[in-house]
């Protein structure tokens, strides 16, 4: 089978930003290969795992002539070559740079010919397809590399991988074999299968899996060879082909480094139809990391080894690899469908810079996930990559959840389900939401002692907000994006398909919700009702503890413990308001009324406690005068449709809101909203005033920021402020000194580097989709309700003078600490 590269190549034709690292093959926490130092030529360093550790993966090209010329393309295979060999010369191609979209990264090169007008253009196109209309395809732990050649002379291409794909410990012994099989209905392929000789199930070493088998596949007509890296690379450099031999001496990963290689000759010389001297050809390769089990999970039935979702569709790894190889055209079409729609929506929502930031973030989000369960009840597990490796961390899912709301709201349900199931089963003893399902992925063994990280207000608020957001997506019939465009496109039926008539069709495309028994409001009601006891328990905690939060952590735990946090209190209060809506959906009228009254009372008190005396900004903590904070939790008020004006609101309520600023009522003050317009306007103006070179700092304690929260905050500001924040983040992407997959924690001044804390490759960049999720919320009304912010320019604020005055006012009032403790 020849990969249909041309259709794919159009996917990533232009990228305006130059991030320090780009995704190559990114599917889950263990199949995660990146291009480091992406602003440089790809042959200057080895590709990396998300931690920054090298991954053995190289690509070379060679051209015959009087003397062969070898061109490194990816990795450092030139280190294995003899620079003084009389049989070949080492040269470097012209590198045209990288382009990317949500699913694809293209690296393009030009190899010169014997004359100035002769050349061959080579493109390495990496596809990790995001397919919101096909959960099956998204669950497949595999990705594609297409090598495309176009030009007028012959060129040979070589690629190899080593054992670092299956272990983080170079001292481990690995074994391998070459599998060659074909059926009448499938393309003939050959596959290198590489694994540890003695696997350690559900174990990591330096964050890499110590179990599972790498399947590296190519078409049957490609040459193959395994052996020492230096021997194979020199063989190719001298001859331009491989010997179709297999080294059977199993050994340690770096002991005479065994590599597993394919090569192909592209015969481009001669004339084609019409007399054009240029021809084109391609080589399709696939990479899969097959693991079974994928995690262990303390489910309601007890500790369970969880199998991958794809095993519900395919009987064996071979069936999976064969299907995936032949599914390239469908997978690339579905991925392009998503990428094109995302590009259009992101451009309309922000700019070409936002287009690139959203595209760059998408694979990173899903690269932290692992699909399990069954077609009827899928489960999506998540690793808290790089910060501490926790399993299913609630306050990591929360910043990521705008991505899921935009891309496929059902995937959010699959993320929340294991948290709900575990806690409904009584395995967690506390009366607030758990922080995570396990101290380290892939082991979700729970916290039966209740000693998980202590963020009670944070996690209760997060779960309630996400629960209502998902219910609203169901109520507003927010379908997975792009499902209707893709069904059955060039797809092969899955051989031996079981009866999934209620979930997916025979091509592996998710069925529209209309094909299911419960739809819209009924489905939302059913989903919420199942876990109502948890929603109510968590809300009870927030009623007691959220208005004046005691000393505790919020999600920004790196900043330390703090009492009376203004932003944290706001999350808890919005959580109570969310519970009122949850109760209303499931028909608990008295509960709804009670929680609505409590949240209305609390939000009034919150404004008294949390807003500065001059009403210019939110304080970091109620009693911390002269401080300020980004209240990114304001985003939830708008996302949950609480800021849509109520036409029945009284004139008195409208006047009350305006009087807060000592002004006469004005037309743009929205009525009947939970959090008044003045708070949105105040914060929009403040962010404009405190913006730094590379973004909006998190609060007044430091100049570092969190990019996820920047997007949450910017989404509910004026268009001018939002554009300014977006512009500074884009500048940071282009200039940052960070050298890992997109960090969400960085300095807003200096070189934009890490602030001594190294967050990288984390799924929280799903928060970069905050604009897009908000635009889909409430049937489009959520964004419309914020138009008033564009009615005037940001206020001019002397930040230094304002904070000094607030500090002085705080000293004059001499607030007694015991009084606040009593609160």
Beta strands, then each sheet from edge to edge (+ up, - down):
strand 1: 22-26
strand 2: 32-35
strand 3: 48-49
strand 4: 57-63
strand 5: 68-74
strand 6: 88-91
strand 7: 94-100
strand 8: 104-112
strand 9: 119-127
strand 10: 142-151
strand 11: 155-162
strand 12: 173-181
strand 13: 189-196
strand 14: 204-205
strand 15: 208-209
strand 16: 213-219
strand 17: 223-228
strand 18: 251-252
strand 19: 258-266
strand 20: 279-290
strand 21: 295-299
strand 22: 302-306
strand 23: 369-373
strand 24: 378-382
strand 25: 443-444
strand 26: 704-706
strand 27: 745-747
sheet 1: 1+ 2- 3+
sheet 2: 6+ 5+ 4- 11+ 19- 17+
sheet 3: 7+ 8- 9+ 10- 20+ 16- 13+ 12- 18+
sheet 4: 14+ 15-
sheet 5: 22+ 21- 25-
sheet 6: 23+ 24-
sheet 7: 26+ 27-
end
